[in-house]
Amino acid sequence: MSTTGSTTANVVPVSASTTSASLLTTSNGRRAFIAVNTTGAIAYLRFGSAAATSADYSVAIAAGATYESPIGGYAGPIQVILASGSGTVLVTSW
């Protein structure tokens, strides 16, 4: 793991709903990410390429809450699904 800080960050609004969708694709250069759930529902994240569900997920983000991944953590694909409705999850990765 590099001890040098990143000089770039990508902020992306990701549309989310009650159908599983891609939040982040695999990126070997990704050191970490932050996901901000701007919706009024729980956002379920599933690490891996399988679909996220409310019964099969890695992280649950409460409405209006933020998840910060550990530095040097998982760099594979991540899926997202909402408990209800639709909205946006803001993702910053570096």
C-alpha positions as CSV (number, residue, x, y, z in Angstrom):
1,M,0.0,0.0,0.0
2,S,1.3,3.4,-0.9
3,T,1.8,6.0,1.8
4,T,1.5,8.8,-0.6
5,G,-1.8,10.6,-0.7
6,S,-3.9,10.7,-3.8
7,T,-4.1,13.9,-5.8
8,T,-7.3,13.1,-7.6
9,A,-10.8,12.2,-6.5
10,N,-13.8,11.4,-8.6
11,V,-17.3,12.4,-7.3
12,V,-20.1,10.6,-9.1
13,P,-23.9,10.7,-8.4
14,V,-25.2,7.2,-8.8
15,S,-28.9,6.6,-9.4
16,A,-30.3,3.9,-7.0
17,S,-33.7,2.3,-6.7
18,T,-35.3,-1.0,-5.6
19,T,-33.4,-2.8,-8.4
20,S,-29.8,-3.6,-7.9
21,A,-27.4,-1.4,-9.8
22,S,-23.6,-0.9,-10.1
23,L,-22.2,1.6,-7.6
24,L,-18.5,1.2,-8.5
25,T,-16.7,-1.0,-11.0
26,T,-13.5,-2.8,-10.3
27,S,-10.5,-0.4,-10.1
28,N,-7.1,-1.7,-9.1
29,G,-6.1,1.9,-8.5
30,R,-8.9,2.7,-6.1
31,R,-7.5,3.3,-2.6
32,A,-10.8,4.0,-0.9
33,F,-14.3,5.4,-1.4
34,I,-17.0,7.3,0.4
35,A,-20.7,6.7,-0.3
36,V,-23.3,9.3,0.9
37,N,-26.9,8.1,0.9
38,T,-28.9,11.2,0.0
39,T,-32.2,9.2,-0.1
40,G,-34.9,8.7,2.5
41,A,-34.4,4.9,2.5
42,I,-31.7,2.4,3.6
43,A,-29.1,1.8,0.9
44,Y,-27.6,-1.7,0.8
45,L,-24.2,-2.1,-0.7
46,R,-22.9,-5.5,-1.8
47,F,-19.2,-6.0,-2.5
48,G,-18.8,-8.3,-5.5
49,S,-20.6,-8.7,-8.8
50,A,-23.7,-10.4,-7.6
51,A,-26.9,-8.3,-7.2
52,A,-27.5,-6.5,-3.9
53,T,-30.6,-7.3,-1.9
54,S,-31.9,-6.4,1.5
55,A,-31.0,-9.9,2.6
56,D,-27.7,-10.3,0.8
57,Y,-25.5,-7.2,1.4
58,S,-22.1,-6.1,2.8
59,V,-23.0,-2.7,4.3
60,A,-26.3,-1.0,5.1
61,I,-26.2,2.8,5.0
62,A,-29.1,4.6,6.8
63,A,-31.0,7.4,5.1
64,G,-28.8,10.5,5.0
65,A,-25.8,8.6,6.4
66,T,-22.3,8.1,5.0
67,Y,-20.1,5.1,4.6
68,E,-16.3,5.4,4.4
69,S,-14.3,2.5,3.2
70,P,-10.9,1.7,4.9
71,I,-7.8,3.0,3.0
72,G,-6.3,0.2,0.9
73,G,-9.5,-1.8,1.2
74,Y,-11.7,-3.5,-1.4
75,A,-11.2,-2.5,-5.0
76,G,-13.7,-4.8,-6.8
77,P,-17.2,-4.1,-8.0
78,I,-19.9,-2.9,-5.6
79,Q,-23.7,-3.0,-6.2
80,V,-26.4,-0.9,-4.5
81,I,-30.1,-1.3,-3.9
82,L,-32.5,0.9,-1.9
83,A,-35.1,-0.5,0.6
84,S,-37.7,1.6,-1.1
85,G,-38.1,4.4,-3.7
86,S,-35.4,5.9,-5.8
87,G,-32.7,8.5,-5.4
88,T,-29.0,9.3,-5.6
89,V,-26.0,7.9,-3.8
90,L,-23.0,10.2,-4.1
91,V,-19.7,8.3,-4.4
92,T,-16.3,9.8,-4.1
93,S,-13.4,7.5,-4.9
94,W,-9.6,7.9,-5.0
